[in-house]
Amino acid sequence: MANISFRLNKGKKITDFDKSYSIYIRITSGRGKDYNCSLGIKVKADDWSTKKERIKNRANLTQRDKHNKILDNITSYLADFSLELKNTSSHEYIIRVKELLNAYFNKANAKNISFFQFVDAFIEKAKTQPNSQTTKIVAKATLKSYRTTLNVLKKYDNYEKKISFNAIDMSFYYSFVRWCEEQDWTPNTIGGHIKIIRMLMRAANELKLTNNEEYKNRKFVKPSTETDEIFLTIEELQLMYELDLSNDEIQEKVRDLFCLGAYTGLRSSDYCSLTSFNILNLEGKTNLKVKMKKTGKTVIIPLNSNAKKIVEKYEQIGFPKVIGHTINQYINVIGEMVGLTEIQQYTSISGGVEKVHHKRKCDRIKSHTARRSFCSNAFLAKVNSYDIMEISGHKTEKSFLKYIKLNTQQRATKIGEHPHFN
């Protein structure tokens, strides 16, 4: 349990008892967990009870009751977080105590904290301070999604004029989802915003900024739909790999990185930032050892012959630094060059309406298609699902099986290979 105490002059020896000193709070919770800070309240040393750790009961001290009440409230407030503080590391402890004290004084100084002020501060803090649960700094892509949701909420607020901590209830949920559908957004896009809103409300509750827990309602769900995305087969990837692009340096680099992603399962943010230090030789075989930017998890990925040749090609001269937007810009053209031009029909849902589309396969290829291709092809090649998930980062087999994109014929072939059907 956290030990909370108050003292003058940070506990240093006092010789002048007519002098005013700042009241310091000290919060300890086991070895290596010790935090001190001034509360911004000053009192004469002669008016302070060291034994009771409160301002003495003297008639001339007009602010006595007010200041002692602050000390009582802070003690009670922090006591609620004793177990959490006990279970944090020494580094996390300091960060968390600061968060709690900041939240307390923000709440004390503003009866109705603005929801948007909180979100702005949450995003700003996330740039530099590790998450108290994962101990990792939030990835840039995740910060971008927070800002996007904040901007969406501000646009919705201009429409409804009602966003506050207490207003985020089921009525808000239905209204917000309906408004998002009117913007012609897909269920997965809307679901991404709902997920972040729930996270923000959970954080605000933890900081005692609100007691509204409507976001926990089982109907306050994240809308989603199964995406109708594609993957490239081993044969289609081989066509890309063998294509002569020596007359176009950008196309060649885009193709090489895309194929490397399709052979390793790395995200574009990871394969676009490779260096020679990521190359690892184990028992005579070439691997890539990569700490993934999104999850912070380190994986070791064995390379097939094509991937090995791509790595060897850039090992000495340096891997290309190509952003996802550039890959999306050129990979469709490369797909067209290798003949992936058959017209495909697929459906999507936007604005709550199912729509039917017709596009050439080459025009449906994106930078993320590489990663999906790796998972699908590895699954078809009978690589154990959990081994693939170690690289892909999927936490459940259910989510993994939704992610891979096998058509009806491919699934039937895969099932037919099981001994049960012999």
Secondary structure, DSSP 8 states (H G I E B T S, - for coil): --EEEEEEGGG-----TTSEEEEEEEEE-STT-EEEEEEEEEEEGGGEETTTTEE---TT-TTHHHHHHHHHHHHHHHHTTHHHHHTS-HHHHHHHHHHHHHHHHHHHH-TT--HHHHHHHHHHHHHHS--TTT-S---HHHHHHHHHHHHHHHHHHHHH---STTT-SHHHHHHHHHHHHHTT--HHHHHHHHHHHHHHHHHHHHTTS----GGGSTTS-------------HHHHHHHHH---TT-HHHHHHHHHHHHHHHH---HHHHTT--GGGEEEETTEEEEEEE-TTT--EEEEE--HHHHHHHHHHHTT------HHHHHHHHHHHHHHTT---EEEEEEEETTEEEEEEEEGGGG--TTHHHHHHHHHHHHTT--HHHHHHHH--SSHHHHHHHS---HHHHHHHHHTSGGG-
